[in-house]
Amino acid sequence: MALIGMLLFSGLMVFWPTVEGSREDEQTVRRLVVDVTHRSADIQQWYETAIQTVTMSILHPAVQNFRSRPDEAVAYFQTLAAEVPRFSQLRIVSPSGIEALRVDARGDDIIIIPDDGLQDKSGRYYVEAAKSLRPGQIYVSKLDLNVENGEIEVPHRPTTRIVAPIIANNQEVSGYLIVNLDMATPLTAYGVAPDGVMRTELINHEGYWLAGAEDDRNWGFMLEHNASVKQSDPELWQRIAAVDHQGGFELDGKIYEVETISVSPMLNAISSDDVHAASTRFHLVGSALSYQPWAGNIAIKTVFVAFMVMLICGLSGGVGYLMLRRRQAAQLQVLLTKDLLLKGRMASLGRIVAGVSHEMRSPLGNALTISTTMSEDLQELQQHLAKIDEGDEERVEIIAALLEGNRILQKNIQRTRELLKHFNQTATDQSVHTQRVFDLVKVVTDLAETLRNQLAKTGVELSTALPAEARMNSFSDAVDQVILSLIMNAHQHAFVGREKGAISIRVSERDADEYQIEIADDGVGISPKNQERIFEPFWSLDATTGGSGLGLAITMNVVQNTLGGQIKVSSIPGSGTVFRMFLPKVAPTRMGKHESPFAVESQTALMSANTSEST
């Protein structure tokens, strides 16, 4: 159960992050798409307002007549700068590139640049580009940093210049209206979002960051560090540059959403004039980490996994313990049932044996008396005939046959009486045992010395493996009886069909309270289906051996009820059998006369009942 639980938990730990990761990544992609789309719309709107303002301003009389009425042009620029905060500079440059007039906006401050503060912009790329413009055309410079007097303005001011030619009445260019579009406002929000999850970057067509880069790597083409996406991560730049309009991809554990803005088509779409742009395109890049199942607080997640593992193991252990106890209870119930059945059989056997023994004792005694009398009479007749010398050969043979038959009859009657006596001992107490302190090793040694020569004559070798001493406070005669019974049982049944064999007696200390006695043989063994039946009364594996089927039943009775121990058997067919007895060093106290489990009622009551039935 623990293994199944761990597999299920592991599967859940794999499956759930997959599902959760898919859901989280989908939400991340949607958020990136929305963010990038909104920023693209902001840029377009920023440019759209600026170009429309420039288109209207180029036609304003104050701009058209800036040479004859410069004060009106300056006043117009002041008003325009106040109304359109996104313009950082409004100026008119002469065809030669010299600023004719200029108004700067610094927040709420509108600054009119005096004549001595006007600059020569003839060398600037956007002025050179403006010289090629025709009437009605507009030029939009690339997005870079504003430069004043040849130096990059600090703090940095991202700027785009919108240039339009001013056409005089003679259709000649009298100057150029140049408006600096302050891009700091729309680019300020680029970078890491307030939630710390998403990052938005603006990249130009050359792969340089314009906004949102880490470690302030923006404007690499103007600053000394020269950092760019193309240089630092060529694979990422290749994936970004491959996006034509809008698309997304995943790379190195991050999700990217890219929207490419083609500048000229965008500007021409928002203006009726012919717009020319220095930049070809911008890349709006939104990125966020893909779902990381083990990101975050590792300690908490480790504690959670450890808790789940302990919970699974605990539940599995609890269920396993309950199942084990249930199985043990079932096994105990089976053992109790077997024990009750065995005791029932023993009790039935006791009643049968006691009744049969009592009923047959008198007839057998009478039969033996009559048979003995007949033998004596026949012997007297034989002697009488011999005295009178009547040598009738036929008569002599008849008398001899009668004597022989009578002898066989007496032998069988005597055998039957011995068998009944044996049965009667089984039904009552096997013997009268006396508890005493003795050395188990000496009991086994004496028994082995007695049996060794007798067994050797039949080809069976008896060996022992004994400790130096094994003190017991028990019934030595009962111990001797059960060991003898097991040895004789092995001798009788283990070597059927074999000329040689070996029996060993091994004694060892099982623990502080018990000894273990093993009677092992290398005989034919006992099949598993018969191992549970060998202790049943009147059951014998082979009827041809002449056993009564009571030897092991009596042995088990003595071991359990007299000695307070246990007996078990293990056998491998063809390899031998081992009987193991576990006997306590101190036998349980016996209260009064030890009664056999075969005896269920007193012999007096049984005899009275039988007498009544006979009557």
N, C-alpha and C positions, 0 to 999 in steps of 0.2 A: 504493500500500500504506500509505503514511503517512496519507493521507486516510481510508482505510477503518479503519486502526487508531485514528485519533483519533475517528472517528465511533463505533466500538465502545466505546472507552474513555469517551467522553462519554455514550453510552447507558448504560454500566455505572454511571457516576457519577450518572446520574439514576435508573436502575432500582434500584440497590442501596440508596441512601438511602431510597427509597420502601418497599422490602421491609423493610429494617432499621428504618426509622421506624415502620412498622406494627407490627412485632414489639415494639420498645421501648415504643411507646405502649400496646400491649395489656398488657405487663408493668406499666407505670406505673399503668394503670387498675386492675389487679388489686391492686396494693399499696395504692393509695388506698382502694379498697373495703374491703379487710381492715382498714386502719388506722382508717378512719372507723367501721366496724362495731364494732371493739373499743372505741373511745372512747365510742361510744354505749352499749354494754353496761356500760362502767365507770360512766358517769353514772347509768344506771338502777339499777345495783347500789348505788351510793353513796346514792341517794335511798331505795331499797328498805330498806336496813339501818336508815337513820335513822328512817323512818316506822314501821317495825315496832317499833323501840326506843321511840319516843314512844307508840305504841298500848299497849304493855305498861306503860310507866311511868305513864301516866295512871290506870291502875287499881291501882297500888301503894299500900298503906296509908300509907306515909310521905308520899306526894304528896297523898293524899286528906286526911290529917290534918295538913297542913303548918302550919295555924294553931295547933293545940293542941300539936303536937310538932315544932317547927321544926328541932330538932337532928337528929331522925331523917331529915328530908327533906334536910338538908345532907349528912349522912353518906351517904345514898343517892346524892345527886348526885356526891359524891366517888368513890364506888365506880364509878358509871356512867361518869364522865369518865375514870377510869383504864382501864376495860375497853373503852371505845369512844373511841379517840383522835380520831375525826373530829368530835367535838363540841367546839367552842371555848368555848361558854357553855351553862350549864343554869340556868334561873331560873324563878321563879314571880312573876307580875305580878298585882297586885290588880285587880279590875274597874275601878278608877279609873285604872289605868295606872302605879301606883307599884310599883317592884320590892320584893317582900316578902323574898326571899332569892335569893342568886346565887352560883354557883361558876364560876370561869374556869379554863380549861386552857391552859397555855402550854408546849407540849411535854410534858415529864415533870412539870412543876410544876402542882399543883392548888392554886388560890388561892380561899379563902373570902372574899368581899367583906363587909367589916363594914357595919354599919347606916348609918354616915355616908358610905359609898361607894356606897350604892344610889341609882339614878337614877330620874327621872320620865320614863317612856316614853309618856306619854299622847298626845303629839303624833306619834308614829311611826305610819306608815301600816299596819303589820302589826298594831299594837294596835287601831287603829280597825276593821280588817277582822275581828279576832278577836271583837269585840263582837257581830257578826252570826251567829256560829257557834252551832249547836244541839248538844246532847249527841250524841257519837259522830262529829262532824265534825272535820276537820283542815284547817288553812289552811297553805299553803306560799307563802312570800313569793317575790318575784322575786330573781334572783341579782344582788347588787350588792356594794358595799364596806361593811365594818362601820363604824359610826359610834359614837363614844364622846363623850358630853358635847357633842353637836352638831357634832363635828369628825370628818372621815374619818380612821380609824386609820392610822398610818404605822408600819412598812411596811404596805402595803395588804393587807387580809385579805378575799378574796372570800368572801361569806357568803350562805347561804340560811337563813331562819328557819322553823321548823316549830312551829306554834301549835295547841294543843288546849285546850278549856275543861275546868276541874276542877269537877265537879258535886258539890255537897254532898248531905247526906241529904234535905234539903228540896227537892231537884231544882233548886236555884238555883246559879248560877255563883259559886263562891267565889274563883276566880282563874283564871289562864291559865298553863299550862305552855309555856314558850318555850325551844326548843332551837336554838342557832346551829350550823348545819352548816358546818364549815370546808371550803370548796371549793378551797382553795389546792393541796391535794395532787393531785386529779385534773386541775387546770388547769396544773400546773407543766410537764407534758410537751408542752403545746401550743407551737406555733411551728415553727421549722426543725428537722427531724430531724437526728440526728447525722451522717448521710451527706451532709447539705447539699443534698439533692435535693427532698424533700417538705416542705411546710408545712401545718400543721393549725391551723385557726382556729375559734373558737366565737363565734357572732354571735346576738344576741337578736332578737326579732320586730320591733324598731324599726330594725334595721340597724346597731346599735352593736357594736363588738368587745368581747367579754368576755375573750378570751384569744387569744394567737398572732399579734396584729397586728404589723406592722413599725413600727419607730421608736416603740415604746411608745405606740401610739394606742389602747390599751384603755381602757375605762370612760369614753368620751367624754361620756356623759350625766351623769356625776357630776363629772368634772374640767373644768378650764377650756377645754381645747383643743376639746372638742365634736366630735371626729373620728368619722366613721362611714363604713361602706361605701356607704350610700345617698347620702351627700354627695360622697364622693371618686370613686366610680365607679358612676354610676346604672345603666349597662347591666349591669354585673356583678351589682349588687344585684337588678335585675329578673330576671335569669336564676336567681339563688339563690332568691329568693322564690317563683319559679314551680315549684320542686321540691316536690311534695306529700309524698312519703315519702323516696324515694331515687332519685337519678339523677345523670347526669354530662353534661358538655358541654366544648367547647373554645373558648377565647376569647383572642385576642391572644397566641397562641403558648404558652398554658398549658392544661393539662388539669385540669378541676375535677370532683371527686366530692362530692356534697352529700347529707347525710342530715338530714331535718327531724324533730325530736322534738316532737310535740305534748304539752305538759307534763301537762295534766289527764288525757287518756286514759292516758298512761304511768303516772301516779301511782295512778289508780284501778285499773289493771291489776295493780299490785304490792301493793295494800292492800285489805282487806275493808271499810275505813271509807270514808266519804264525804269525798273529798279535794277541796279547792278550791285553785286555784293562781292567783297573781297574774300570772305569765308565761303567755302563750299557747303559745309554742313557742321552741325553740332550733334554730339551723342549725349543724350540724357540717360544716365545709368543708375538704376536703383538696385541695391543689393541687400541681402540679409542672410544670416546663417540658416542653413536648412535644419530641419528638426534633428536635435541631438538627444537621444533617449537618456544618455547618462550625463548630459550637461547640467550645470547648476550645482547644487549642494550634494557632493558625492557622499558625504558622511551620512546625510539623512537617507539617501537611497540605499546605501550599504546597510544601514540599520534596518530599513524596511525589508530588504532581501533576507538579511539574517533572521529577522522576526518571522517572515513567512516560512523560511526553512525550518526554524524551530517549531512553528505552529504545525507545519505538515508532519514533521517527525513526531511531535507530541501527540497529535490526533492519531497518526498511524500507530504509534506505540500504545496509546490508550485502547484503540479498537483491537489492535493485535493482542493486547493483554486480555481484553474481554473475550476475544475469540479463543485464546489459549486456555483461559479459565473454563470457558464453555466446553472446549474439547476435553480438558482434563476431567471436568464433571461428567461428561459423557463416557470417558474411558473408565472413570471410577464407578459409574453406574453399571457399566458392562462387567467390571470385575466383581462388583457386589452381587450382580445377578448371577454370575458364574458361581460365586461363592455360595449363594443361597441354593442354587441348583445342586452344587456339590454336597452341601450339607443335607439337602433334601434326599439326595441319593444315598448318602451315608446313613441317614435316619431310616430310610426304607430298607436299606441293606441290614441294618441292625435288627429291625423288626422281623425281617425274613429269616435271617440267620438264627436269631434267638428262638423263633418259633420252630423252624425246621430242626435245629439242634435238640430242642426239648422233645419234640414229637418223635424223633428218630432214635433218641438215646435208648429208650426202653425196648423197642423192637429189635434194634441191633444187639442189645445185650441179651435178649432172649434168643435171638438167632445164633449168637456166639456160644451161648450155654448149650443149646440143643446140638449145635455142630460139634462142640467139644465132647458132649455125651455120646453122640453117634460115633465119633472117632474112637472113644474108649471102648464102646461096645464092639465095634468092628475089630479092634485089636484083640479083645478077649476072644471073639469068635475065631479069629485067625489062629490064636494060640491054642484054643481048644481043638481045632481041627488038626493042628500039628501034633497034639498029644495023642489023639486017637488014631493018628496016622492014616487019616483018610486023604489020600493024595489025589483027590479029584482036581485035576489041573484046571479045568474050566471054572470050578468054584473058587479056587485060589486066585485066579486072574480077576474074577468079578470083585472079590473082596479087596484085592490090591487097587483096582480101578476106583472103587468106592472110597478107599482111604486117600488116594491121590486127589480125587474130586473134592473130598471133604477138606483136605489140606488147603487146596486153592480157595475154597469157600471161606475158610477161616482167615486166610491172608487178606482177602478182599474186604471182609467184614472189619478186620482190624485196621485196614487202610482207611476205610470209610469213617471209623471212629476217630482216627487221628485227624482226618480232614475236618470233621465236625468240631473236634476240639480246637483246631486252628481257627475255624470260623467263629467259634464261641469267644475265643480270645479277641478276635477282631471286633465283635459286637460289644464287648465290655471294655475293660482296660487292657492295653497290650501287655503290661507288666507292672509290677510295683517298683517304682523308681525311687531312689534315695538321693537327695541333693547333698553334694559335698564339694570340697575344693580339691581339684586334681590337675594334673599336667596333661593337656590334650596331646602333646607330642608323645608321651609315654603310652597313652591309650592307642594312638595310631600305630606306633612302633610295635607294640605287642600284637596287635591285630594283624599287621603285615607279616610279622615273623610266623604267625600261626598259619596264614593262608599261602605264603609264598611257595613252599614246596608243593602243596596240593595243586595250586594253579599251574606250576611249572610242568607237572605231569601231563597237562592237557595242552601245553604249548603256549601258555599265557604268562608273560613276564610282569611281575608286580614291582613297581618302584615307588619311592617316596621322596618328597622335597619338603623338609621340615625346618622350622627355626630351632634355635637352641632350646627354647622353652615357650610354652603357651599356657599360662595359668587360667583356669576357669572355675567358677563356682556354679556348677550345674549338675546334670544327671549323667554320670559317666557311662552307665549301662545303656541309657537311651542314645547317647552319642555313638557308642560302640555298635548298637543295633542298627542305626541308620547308615553308618559307613559300611558295615557288613552287608546290609541289604543292597546298597548301591553297587558294591563290588560284585556280589553274586548276580545281580541283575545284568551288569555289564558282561560277566562271564557267560551267562546263559543266552543273552540275546545279541551281543555286539559282534560275535565272531562266527556267526552262522555261515557255513560254506568256506571257512578259512581254517588253516592248520595252525597259524601262529597269530599272536596278538600281544598288545601291551596295555596295561592299566597303570595309571599313576595316581598317587594321592599327594596333593599339594596343600599345605597349610600356610596362611599368611595373615598378617594383622590388617584388617580392612580400615579400621580407625581406632580411636581410643576406647570404643565400647564393644566392638565386634571383631570376630575372627571370620576369615573366609576359608572354607574347605572345598577343594575341587577334586572330584573323582572323574578322571578323563580316560578315554580309551581311543584307540585308533581303528575302531571297527567300522561296520557298514553304515552307521549313522541312522538318523531318523528323519523321515521326510517332514517338511514344514507343516503339512496338514495333520500329521499325527502327533506333533510335539505338544499340542494342547490337550490331547486325550490320554496321554500315558498315565496321568495321575487319577483317571477315573476308575472306580472299583469294577472289577471283573472285565476290564478291557485289556486285551493282550494283542501285541502286534503280530505274533505268530503263534497260533494254537498248537503247532507241532512241537513246541519246546516244552510242553507239559506244565507251564505256569498257570496259576489260578487267577492272575490278573489283579491280585490284591497287594502285591509287594510294594509298589510305588505309592498306592493309596495309603497304606499304613505308614510308609516312610514320611510322606507329606504331613500326615496327621501328627506323628511324633515330633517332627521338626517344628510345626507351627504351634501345636497345643501344649506339648510338653516342654520343649526347649525354647519356645518363644522366638523362633527364627524364621527364615524364609528359605525356600529352595527354588531354583530356576534351572532350566535346561537350555542348552544351545547345541545345535548339531548341524553338520554339513554332510549330506548323504555321500557316502563313499570315503569320507575323511575322518569320521569319528564323532564322539559325543562327549560333552562336558556337563556334569551336574555341579552346580555351585550352591553351597549352603552358606548363609550368613547367620552365624550363631552369636547371641550376646554372651559376653564374658561372664555376666551374672544372669542366671536364668530368672524369669519372673517368678514371684512367690506363688505357690499353689496352696489354695485354701481347702483343706480337707482332702478327701479322696479324689484323685484326678480321674475324671470320667471321660470316656471316649466320646467323640461326637457321634459315633454310631448308636450309642445308647440313648434312647428317648424315653424309656420307662424302666422301672426296676424289674429285675428278673422275677421277683416274687409275684408282682402284679401280672406279669406276662404269663407265668406258669399258672396262676389262678385263673386267668382268662382262658388259657388253653384247656385247663381242666374242666371249666364250665362248659366250653364248647364240646369237649369230648362227651361229657355227661349228657 
